[in-house]
Every structure is written in structure tokens, then in C-alpha cells.
Amino acid sequence: PTPKELREKLNQPLARPPADAGIVPIMTDAWGGTNGSDGAASSIAFERWLVPSEAAGSSQSNVPVLIALPSTRDQQVPLVFVNHGTTRCKSDTKVVSALSRYAERGWVALSFDSRYHGERHPEFADVIDAHFENAGAGGGTKGGNEKVADGADAVGGEATGFPLTLSEQQWGDMPANVRLAPYYSALITSWRSQPSVERESPFIYDSAWDASRVLDAVLSENMHGSLIDPARIGTTGISLGGMISWFSAASDTRFSVAAPAIGVQGFQYALDENVWQARVATLSGLFDAALQDAQPNDATDGKKDLDSDLVGQVCNGRSVVC
């Protein structure tokens, strides 16, 4: 198959019900942050936006986006997506540091919360809805999600002075099992559901779809389309963020560069060589559920163990993971 045919095949399971609302600006902050290289402080402009990614009705319909802008904006510049890893969010210490470094170079950089992470935890759905309601009324922020005092990053634990939202602070304060419970629940629900356009694929596919919708928005006249050089758009990320980077660039030709870190996962290779155990360990709740579903009804048939065949069904056959 040609690259175009492969891309078309990949985009079929990525598609979500189209959004029916416009982007919403939440707040614009000027912050004297550390650029992450020589420790020098400078004024970096950060903006927060909400970008509808799919039809309303889900806690995951809207994407909270954090954008770092350079101080000089008199010419078109590169745009870099920085995707966070599992258990992290867009305002993680290392993510904010990376955004700052790119902005210091004169580029635009952004990060967004992947599915069920950060402000997309279902507990904060009412806060997100309130932003849209207030935007429709011509207001600014609403719903108790205003800035909080300078302090530690949402989950990184290092004092950066970067102003978090209350939702980000609450997300960072959650025990890890509470923080990720909706994410793993969504993975299990996806595994147990029949294929359809409404069925979620929250591990990678849905976030790759979100990345394209965020790119649509940031290139629009309503955001920063005139500032971005469309020929110089890249994506990077760590771990889960690295895998999202791969899929984003593979599915959307507007990404001309992908530079993932610790994000190379050959799912078929892992199955062929029987080295899938490390991946399974990072998604243990999902594979525990798959193993439970695979147990025979008749106890005399013996207990089924997790093996390459079952892992392959989760990774490939149902498109939950890959």
C-alpha cells in the first residue's frame, strides 16, 4: 500500500463524531518563567483555550490547551506540540519547561490534556461546561476554575511559579489510583464494546484525533493562524506522549516533523518476539479485565493465562491500544 492508502486506513478508526461548537478563550497570562536551559527568567505569554474535539455529550468532548507564545510576533514561526505522558498533564513541570524553551527560541508551543488526564478528568466536566456557557454570555472564565496562587506544578512537584487552575491543582493532589481510575475504566469499556464511531479509543487514537482538531483551531484566524508557519509544524512527547506524536504525524500530513522520546512501541514486534510484558504492566487494569473476560464458563476447562494471543486481541483486533 502507498503512504496515502496507509494514512487513509489509519484515519478510519481515528474518526470521532464531529464537534458542533467553537473554540473558547479562557485566560491569557504573562509569566516570568525559567527557560529550562540557562535558568534565565523572561516574560513568556501563556494562553489557555478550550477546543471542541467531538460532538457534545461527553466529558472528553472539549480539549483544554495551554499555549506558549514568543515575545516577538512579527513573522511566521514554527509550532511544536508537546505531549505529556501517562499520569501527567499539560501543566506538568517538564511540559511547561519545554513550552518555555520553545517560546524562548521565538517559536509557538502548546500542550493539551490527553483523554481523561488533567482537566479532562470527569470530575471537572462541569467546570469545562461552565466556560462554554459563560463564553456564550459574553463573559470570561466561570465555574471556579480561575487561577490559583503561584506554587508547585500540577503533578511534577517542583515549584515553578506557574499559575495553575484549581482543576489542575486538584488533579495533582489526587492519589494516583483516583487520578487514573476514569482512564482505565474507559479503556475497559472500549474493550468490551462493539466497534462503532461512538466507541472510545482513549489510549492513543482519540488523542491523535484531538491533536488534529487542536491544530485546526490554532491555525484558524480565531487563534494564531497568521503567526504559524504551516510548513514548520512538529510534534514531540514522552512515553504515551511520544506514541501520540507518532500517530499524530502518521495521520495528519500537516505535522512535518515527529520527535518522540521513549515513545517507540512496535506492538506487532512485541507480540512476535513475546516481549509484550512491559507494555501490559503499564495497562494492567485493562489486561486484567480482558483476562477475566477470557475465562471459560466451565471451570473444568481450566484457567486461561494471559498470553500473546489475548494481548494481540487487545492491541490489534479491537483497536483499543493500537
C-alpha positions in Angstrom: 0.0 0.0 0.0 1.1 3.6 -0.6 1.6 6.1 2.2 -1.7 7.7 1.3 -3.5 4.4 1.5 -2.0 3.6 4.9 -2.9 7.1 6.2 -6.5 6.7 5.0 -6.7 3.3 6.7 -5.3 4.8 9.9 -7.7 7.7 9.9 -10.8 5.5 9.7 -10.6 4.3 13.4 -9.4 7.7 14.5 -12.6 9.5 13.4 -14.9 10.8 16.1 -18.4 12.4 15.9 -17.7 16.0 14.7 -17.8 18.9 17.1 -20.7 21.4 17.0 -19.2 24.3 18.9 -16.5 26.9 18.5 -13.2 27.4 20.4 -13.3 29.3 23.7 -10.5 31.5 25.1 -10.3 31.1 28.8 -7.5 33.3 30.0 -4.2 34.9 28.9 -1.3 35.0 31.4 2.0 36.8 31.3 4.5 34.7 33.3 8.2 35.2 34.1 9.3 31.6 33.8 12.5 29.7 33.5 13.5 28.8 30.0 14.9 25.4 31.1 18.4 25.9 29.6 20.5 28.5 31.4 18.0 29.4 34.2 17.4 32.9 32.9 14.0 34.4 33.6 11.9 36.1 30.9 8.4 37.1 30.2 6.6 34.4 28.3 2.9 34.8 27.3 0.8 31.8 28.0 -2.8 31.4 26.8 -5.5 28.8 27.8 -8.1 27.7 25.3 -10.8 25.1 25.1 -11.1 23.4 21.7 -14.1 21.2 20.9 -12.9 17.9 19.5 -16.1 15.9 19.1 -19.8 16.2 19.5 -21.0 17.4 22.9 -22.3 15.0 25.5 -19.1 13.5 26.8 -16.6 14.7 29.5 -14.0 14.3 26.8 -15.7 16.4 24.1 -13.5 19.5 24.8 -9.7 19.8 24.9 -8.0 22.2 27.4 -5.0 23.7 25.6 -2.0 25.6 27.0 -0.1 27.7 24.5 3.3 29.5 25.0 3.9 32.4 22.7 7.1 34.2 21.9 7.6 37.9 22.9 8.2 38.9 19.2 5.4 38.1 16.8 6.3 40.0 13.6 6.9 36.9 11.4 5.7 33.4 10.9 7.4 30.9 13.3 7.4 27.1 13.9 4.8 25.4 16.0 5.6 22.5 18.3 3.2 20.2 20.1 4.5 18.8 23.4 2.5 15.7 24.5 2.6 14.6 28.1 2.9 11.1 29.4 0.6 8.9 31.5 -0.3 10.3 34.9 0.8 13.8 33.7 -1.0 16.7 32.2 -0.3 19.8 30.1 0.9 21.9 33.1 3.4 19.3 34.3 6.7 20.8 35.3 8.6 19.3 32.5 6.0 20.1 29.9 5.8 23.8 31.0 9.7 23.9 30.9 9.7 22.6 27.4 7.0 25.0 26.3 9.0 27.8 27.8 12.2 26.8 26.0 10.5 26.7 22.6 8.9 30.1 23.2 12.3 31.5 24.2 13.5 30.4 20.8 10.8 32.5 19.2 8.5 29.6 18.4 4.9 28.8 19.4 4.5 25.7 21.6 1.4 24.1 23.0 0.3 21.1 25.0 -3.2 19.7 25.7 -4.6 17.3 28.2 -4.9 13.8 26.7 -8.0 11.8 27.3 -9.1 11.5 31.0 -5.9 13.4 32.1 -5.6 16.8 33.8 -8.7 19.0 33.4 -10.3 16.2 31.3 -10.9 14.1 34.4 -14.7 13.6 34.5 -14.8 15.3 38.0 -14.1 18.6 36.2 -16.6 18.3 33.4 -18.9 20.9 35.0 -16.1 23.4 35.1 -15.4 22.9 31.3 -19.2 23.2 30.5 -19.3 26.5 32.5 -16.6 28.0 30.3 -18.7 27.4 27.3 -21.9 28.7 29.0 -20.1 31.9 30.1 -18.5 32.4 26.7 -21.9 32.3 25.1 -23.0 35.0 27.5 -20.0 37.2 26.5 -18.1 36.6 29.7 -14.6 35.3 30.6 -13.9 32.4 32.9 -16.5 30.9 35.1 -17.2 27.9 37.2 -14.5 28.1 39.9 -11.6 27.4 37.5 -9.8 30.7 38.0 -6.0 30.9 38.6 -4.6 29.8 41.9 -1.6 31.1 43.7 1.9 30.5 42.4 3.2 27.2 43.6 4.1 23.6 42.6 3.3 22.2 39.2 0.2 20.0 38.9 2.0 16.7 39.2 5.7 17.3 38.9 6.1 18.7 42.4 8.7 21.3 41.6 8.0 25.0 42.4 7.9 26.8 39.1 5.6 29.7 40.0 3.4 28.8 37.0 -0.2 29.6 37.9 -2.4 26.5 37.8 -6.1 26.3 37.6 -8.0 24.9 40.5 -8.8 21.8 38.5 -5.1 21.3 37.7 -4.2 21.7 41.4 -6.9 19.2 42.4 -5.8 16.7 39.7 -2.3 16.9 41.0 -3.4 16.3 44.6 -5.4 13.2 43.8 -3.9 9.8 44.7 -2.7 8.1 41.6 -5.3 5.4 41.6 -8.1 8.0 41.8 -6.5 10.2 39.2 -6.3 7.4 36.6 -9.4 5.4 37.5 -11.7 7.0 34.8 -8.9 6.5 32.2 -8.6 2.8 32.9 -12.4 2.4 33.2 -12.7 4.0 29.7 -10.1 1.6 28.3 -12.0 -1.4 29.7 -15.4 -0.1 28.4 -13.8 0.3 25.0 -12.5 -3.3 25.1 -16.0 -4.6 26.0 -17.9 -2.5 23.4 -18.6 -3.3 19.8 -16.8 -1.2 17.2 -18.6 2.0 16.2 -17.8 5.6 15.7 -19.1 6.4 19.2 -16.8 3.9 20.9 -13.8 5.5 22.5 -10.1 4.5 22.0 -8.6 6.6 24.8 -5.1 5.2 24.8 -3.7 6.7 21.5 -6.3 7.0 18.7 -8.5 9.6 20.4 -5.7 11.8 21.4 -4.2 11.7 17.9 -7.7 12.9 16.7 -7.6 15.6 19.3 -4.2 16.8 18.1 -5.6 17.4 14.6 -8.6 19.2 16.0 -6.3 21.4 18.2 -4.1 22.1 15.1 -7.3 23.1 13.1 -8.0 25.6 15.9 -4.6 27.1 16.4 -4.2 27.6 12.6 -7.5 29.4 12.4 -7.9 33.2 12.3 -9.6 33.0 15.7 -6.3 31.9 17.3 -2.8 32.2 15.8 -3.0 31.1 12.2 -1.2 34.2 10.9 1.7 33.6 13.3 2.3 29.9 12.5 4.4 28.8 9.5 2.4 25.9 8.2 5.5 24.2 6.7 7.2 24.1 10.1 4.9 22.2 12.5 6.3 19.5 14.7 5.2 17.2 17.5 7.1 15.6 20.4 6.3 13.9 23.7 7.5 11.4 26.3 6.2 7.9 26.7 2.5 8.0 26.0 3.1 11.5 24.6 5.7 10.0 22.3 3.3 7.4 20.9 0.6 10.1 20.4 3.3 12.1 18.5 3.9 9.2 16.1 0.2 8.6 15.4 -0.5 12.3 15.0 2.2 12.7 12.4 1.2 9.5 10.6 -2.4 10.5 10.3 -2.0 14.3 9.7 0.4 15.5 7.0 0.5 19.0 8.4 2.9 17.6 11.0 6.2 17.7 9.1 8.4 16.5 12.0 7.9 14.0 14.8 10.5 13.6 17.5 9.1 11.2 20.2 11.1 10.4 23.3 10.7 6.9 24.9 7.7 6.5 22.6 8.7 3.8 20.2 6.4 0.8 20.6 6.3 -1.9 18.0 3.2 -3.7 19.0 3.4 -6.4 16.4 7.1 -6.9 17.2 6.3 -7.3 20.9 3.8 -10.0 20.0 6.1 -11.8 17.6 9.0 -11.8 19.9 7.0 -12.4 23.1 8.3 -9.2 24.7 4.9 -7.6 25.4 5.1 -7.9 29.2 6.4 -4.4 29.9 3.5 -2.8 27.9 0.9 -4.9 29.7 2.3 -3.8 33.0 1.6 -0.2 32.2 -2.1 -1.0 31.4 -2.6 -3.8 33.9 -6.2 -2.9 34.7 -7.2 -3.3 31.0 -5.5 -6.6 30.6 -6.8 -7.9 33.9 -10.3 -7.2 32.6 -9.5 -8.8 29.2 -8.2 -11.9 31.0 -11.3 -12.0 33.2 -13.5 -11.9 30.1 -11.5 -14.7 28.5 -12.0 -17.2 31.3 -14.1 -20.2 30.3 -17.6 -20.6 31.7 -16.9 -24.1 32.7 -14.3 -24.3 35.4 -13.3 -27.8 34.3 -11.8 -26.3 31.1 -9.0 -24.8 33.2 -8.0 -21.2 33.9 -6.7 -19.2 30.9 -3.5 -17.3 31.4 -2.5 -14.1 29.7 -0.7 -14.9 26.5 0.4 -13.4 23.2 -2.9 -14.3 21.6 -5.0 -12.4 24.1 -2.7 -9.5 24.2 -2.9 -9.4 20.4 -6.7 -9.2 20.6 -6.5 -6.2 22.8 -3.7 -4.5 20.9 -4.8 -5.2 17.4 -8.2 -6.8 16.9 -10.2 -4.3 18.8 -8.1 -1.2 18.1 -8.2 -0.3 21.8 -4.4 0.1 22.1 -3.2 0.2 18.6 
